[in-house]
Amino acid sequence: MADAIWSSTPAVVGYVLLNVFCSCGVVFASKLVYLNLPFCFVATLTLINTISTWIGMFLVEQLGFYTAASFSPQSLLPLALGFCGYVLLNSLSLSLNSVGVFQVLKIAATPMVVALEAAVSRRLSAGPKGAAALALACGGVGVATGFDASARANLGGVAVGLAAVAATGLYQFWSARKQHELQANSSQLLFAYTPQAILIIAIAAPLVDSYGGWAGFREALSAHPLPDTVLGYGYGIRTTSAILLAALLGVLVSLSTFLVLATTSPATYSLLGHAKTVLILAGGCWLFGDSMSWQRGAGVAAAMAGVAAYAFIASQASKPVVAPRRASRETAPLITSHPVDTEP
């Protein structure tokens, strides 16, 4: 009875809406912290969000969505370092760029991963059609970014965004290879190496952000704290609430992702990703005043169409080909199942 309630249609709709709300909300809350407050300590906020990610993974493990596994610290360290580069550069990209530029550049991560796979295997699994779809995606990202006035005026931020794309592609590619090497799924690996990542970011944060030492702590307790250090920043209700909201949304993203994947199909989750991209871009225009010219809109549409087309072509190429039977005029329908390992 409980399983039926958890997988009922109203419940599934609730999981989808929760995932969309939290995935979009964590971007908006983080941008609010960086832009409007402003809390410009990227490494410190990344540390808080990474801790919330581990908490979310712990909760879904306790709920039985996956089983934790043990690995040697040496085998996890490269992944932890890659994860740190990935999250830090993406956080820095969000702090330096508009929401729209940040989200559009993230679309280019898919061509990056495919390019790395093709370079290692010396072949493109999806063939020429897949290459054409990826070329369309890259062209769309270029058009959408090139026609964005904020991107043209902030080439340094765009450079950081492109570095984040490269780090994302390398991290995802490396993670996939480690899954095969260690015979584990991405959830088990993420839960296992996140404590190492937290430690690394905690060590790096004082080197990246200005903490101010004991003097900064005294300023934080004074009537007129200086906002140029982490300890000296004036943590009012707005700042504290926004930081905690971003952390809470990060926990809920992990939980809702597993709920959606457990009750729907990978194709549904992929379509959900495109919907979230559109909503984040719309939210950037509505909440933060991003512009959306028709040229930029066309570029975004082309980029998303290219990624969707590649996903379809790749899925068709991965289907097994079954030779028809000659001895019988009737054949049973072929039902295939492709396990998809998606990282929250």
C-alpha positions in Angstrom: 0.0 0.0 0.0 2.8 2.4 0.9 4.6 1.7 -2.4 1.5 2.4 -4.3 1.1 5.8 -2.6 4.7 6.7 -3.2 4.4 5.8 -7.0 0.9 7.2 -7.5 0.4 9.8 -10.2 -0.1 12.8 -7.8 3.1 11.7 -6.0 5.1 11.6 -9.2 3.8 15.0 -10.3 4.8 16.3 -6.9 8.4 14.8 -7.3 8.7 16.5 -10.7 7.5 19.8 -9.5 9.8 19.6 -6.4 12.8 18.8 -8.6 12.1 21.7 -11.0 11.5 24.2 -8.2 14.6 23.2 -6.2 16.9 22.9 -9.3 15.9 26.4 -10.5 15.7 27.8 -7.0 19.2 26.8 -6.0 20.6 28.8 -9.0 18.4 31.8 -8.2 19.2 31.7 -4.5 23.0 31.4 -5.1 22.8 34.3 -7.6 20.9 36.4 -5.1 23.6 35.8 -2.5 26.3 36.8 -5.0 24.6 39.8 -6.6 22.1 41.4 -4.3 23.5 41.0 -0.8 26.4 40.8 -2.0 28.2 37.8 -0.5 31.2 37.4 -2.9 33.0 34.5 -1.1 32.6 31.8 -3.7 34.7 29.1 -2.1 32.9 29.5 1.3 29.4 29.3 -0.3 30.6 26.3 -2.4 31.8 24.6 0.8 28.3 25.1 2.4 26.6 23.8 -0.7 28.9 20.8 -0.9 28.2 19.9 2.7 24.4 20.1 1.8 25.0 17.8 -1.1 26.6 15.2 1.1 23.6 15.5 3.6 21.2 15.0 0.7 23.1 11.9 -0.5 23.1 10.6 3.1 19.4 11.0 3.4 18.6 9.3 0.1 20.9 6.4 1.0 19.1 6.0 4.3 15.8 5.9 2.3 17.2 3.0 0.4 17.5 4.6 -3.1 21.1 3.3 -3.4 23.5 1.3 -1.3 26.7 2.9 0.0 30.0 1.3 -1.0 33.6 1.4 0.4 36.6 2.4 -1.7 40.2 3.2 -0.9 40.9 6.9 -0.3 43.6 6.8 -3.0 41.1 5.7 -5.7 38.7 8.4 -4.7 41.2 11.3 -4.4 41.4 12.1 -8.2 37.6 12.2 -8.4 37.4 14.5 -5.3 39.9 16.9 -6.9 37.9 16.9 -10.2 34.7 17.5 -8.3 36.2 20.4 -6.5 37.4 22.0 -9.7 34.0 21.4 -11.3 31.9 23.0 -8.5 34.3 25.8 -7.7 34.5 27.0 -11.4 30.8 26.7 -11.9 30.1 28.7 -8.7 32.6 31.3 -9.9 31.0 31.4 -13.3 27.6 32.0 -11.7 29.0 34.8 -9.6 30.7 36.6 -12.5 28.2 36.0 -15.3 24.5 36.6 -15.7 22.1 33.7 -15.0 21.5 33.4 -18.7 25.2 33.3 -19.8 25.9 30.8 -17.0 23.1 28.5 -18.0 23.7 28.7 -21.8 27.4 27.9 -21.4 26.4 24.8 -19.3 24.8 23.4 -22.4 28.2 23.1 -24.0 29.2 20.5 -21.4 27.5 17.7 -23.4 29.6 18.3 -26.6 32.7 18.5 -24.3 32.0 15.1 -22.8 31.4 13.5 -26.3 34.5 15.1 -27.7 36.6 13.6 -24.8 35.0 10.2 -25.4 35.7 10.4 -29.1 39.3 11.5 -28.5 39.9 8.4 -26.3 38.0 5.8 -28.4 39.0 7.5 -31.7 35.4 7.2 -32.9 32.1 9.0 -32.5 29.5 6.5 -31.4 26.6 8.5 -32.8 28.2 8.9 -36.3 28.0 11.9 -38.6 24.4 12.7 -37.6 25.5 13.0 -34.0 28.4 15.2 -35.0 26.1 17.5 -36.9 23.7 17.7 -33.9 26.6 18.6 -31.6 27.8 21.2 -34.1 24.3 22.7 -34.0 24.5 22.8 -30.2 27.9 24.5 -30.1 26.8 27.0 -32.8 23.7 27.8 -30.8 25.7 28.4 -27.6 28.1 30.6 -29.6 25.2 32.7 -31.1 23.4 33.0 -27.7 26.5 34.1 -26.0 27.7 36.4 -28.8 24.4 38.3 -28.9 24.3 38.8 -25.1 25.5 42.3 -24.3 26.5 41.3 -20.8 28.8 38.6 -22.2 30.4 40.9 -24.6 31.1 43.4 -21.8 32.4 40.6 -19.5 34.9 38.5 -21.5 36.7 37.5 -18.3 33.5 36.0 -16.9 32.9 34.2 -20.2 36.4 32.8 -20.0 35.7 31.5 -16.5 32.4 30.0 -17.8 34.3 28.2 -20.6 36.8 26.9 -18.1 33.8 25.6 -16.0 32.5 23.9 -19.2 35.9 22.2 -19.6 36.0 21.2 -15.9 32.5 19.8 -16.1 33.2 17.8 -19.2 36.5 16.4 -17.7 34.8 15.6 -14.4 31.8 13.8 -16.0 34.1 11.9 -18.4 36.4 10.9 -15.6 33.5 9.9 -13.3 32.1 7.6 -16.0 35.5 5.9 -16.4 35.9 5.5 -12.7 32.4 3.9 -12.5 33.6 1.2 -14.9 37.0 0.9 -13.1 35.6 0.6 -9.6 32.4 -1.2 -10.6 30.2 1.3 -8.9 27.4 3.7 -9.8 27.7 7.5 -9.7 25.7 7.8 -6.5 28.0 5.5 -4.6 31.0 7.4 -5.9 29.6 10.8 -5.1 28.6 9.8 -1.6 32.1 8.3 -1.0 34.3 11.1 -2.3 32.2 14.1 -1.1 33.9 14.0 2.4 37.3 14.3 0.7 36.0 17.1 -1.5 34.6 18.9 1.6 38.0 18.7 3.3 39.8 20.0 0.2 37.4 22.9 -0.3 37.7 23.7 3.5 41.5 23.9 3.1 41.3 26.0 -0.1 38.5 28.4 1.1 40.8 30.5 3.4 43.3 30.8 0.5 40.7 31.9 -2.0 38.4 34.0 0.2 39.6 36.6 2.7 38.6 35.4 6.2 40.2 38.2 8.2 41.3 36.1 11.1 40.5 37.2 14.7 40.2 40.8 13.7 37.5 39.8 11.2 35.6 37.9 13.9 35.7 41.0 16.1 34.4 43.1 13.3 31.5 40.6 12.8 30.5 41.3 16.5 30.8 45.1 16.1 28.0 47.5 15.3 29.6 48.3 11.9 31.2 45.2 10.5 33.3 45.4 7.3 31.9 43.3 4.5 35.2 42.5 2.8 36.0 39.4 4.8 34.1 36.2 5.6 34.3 36.6 9.3 33.8 40.4 9.2 30.7 40.2 6.9 27.5 41.4 8.5 25.3 38.3 8.5 21.9 39.8 8.7 18.6 37.9 8.4 18.5 38.3 4.6 22.0 37.0 4.0 21.7 34.1 6.4 18.3 33.1 5.1 19.5 33.2 1.5 22.6 31.0 2.3 20.6 28.5 4.3 17.9 28.5 1.6 20.5 27.6 -1.1 21.8 24.8 1.1 18.4 23.4 1.8 17.5 23.5 -1.9 20.7 21.6 -2.6 19.6 18.8 -0.2 16.1 18.7 -1.8 17.6 18.6 -5.3 19.4 15.3 -4.4 16.3 13.8 -2.8 13.9 14.9 -5.6 16.3 13.7 -8.3 16.3 10.2 -6.9 12.5 10.3 -6.5 12.0 11.3 -10.1 14.4 8.7 -11.5 12.8 6.0 -9.4 9.2 6.7 -10.6 9.7 7.9 -14.2 12.0 7.1 -17.1 15.4 8.5 -18.1 13.8 10.1 -21.1 11.4 12.0 -18.9 14.2 13.2 -16.7 16.1 14.4 -19.8 13.1 16.4 -21.0 12.8 17.7 -17.5 16.4 19.0 -17.8 15.4 21.0 -20.9 12.4 22.4 -19.1 14.6 23.5 -16.2 17.0 25.3 -18.7 14.1 27.3 -20.1 12.8 28.2 -16.7 16.2 29.3 -15.4 16.7 31.5 -18.5 13.2 32.9 -18.0 13.9 33.5 -14.3 17.1 35.2 -15.2 15.2 37.7 -17.3 12.4 38.2 -14.8 14.3 38.2 -11.5 17.7 39.6 -12.5 16.9 41.7 -15.6 18.7 39.6 -18.2 18.0 40.5 -21.8 16.6 38.1 -24.4 16.8 39.3 -28.0 15.4 37.2 -30.8 18.9 36.3 -31.9 19.8 35.1 -28.4 16.6 33.2 -28.1 17.2 31.5 -31.5 20.7 30.5 -30.3 19.3 29.0 -27.1 16.7 27.1 -29.1 19.3 25.8 -31.5 21.6 24.7 -28.7 18.9 22.8 -26.9 17.6 21.3 -30.1 21.2 20.1 -30.9 21.6 18.5 -27.5 18.1 16.8 -27.7 18.8 15.6 -31.2 22.2 14.1 -30.2 20.6 12.3 -27.2 18.0 10.8 -29.6 20.5 9.8 -32.2 22.9 8.3 -29.6 20.0 6.3 -28.1 19.0 4.9 -31.5 22.7 4.0 -32.2 23.0 2.1 -29.0 20.0 -0.1 -29.6 20.9 -3.7 -30.5 20.2 -4.8 -34.0 18.3 -8.1 -34.2 18.3 -10.1 -37.4 14.8 -11.1 -38.6 13.9 -14.8 -38.4 13.5 -16.6 -41.7 11.7 -19.7 -40.3 8.7 -17.8 -39.1 6.6 -15.0 -40.5 5.8 -13.6 -37.1 8.3 -12.4 -34.5 7.8 -11.4 -31.0 8.2 -7.7 -30.2 11.7 -6.8 -29.0 11.8 -5.1 -25.6 15.1 -3.7 -24.6 16.1 -2.0 -21.4 19.0 0.5 -21.2 20.1 1.2 -17.7 21.0 4.8 -17.3 23.2 6.0 -14.5 22.4 9.6 -13.8 24.3 11.7 -11.4 22.2 14.0 -9.2 
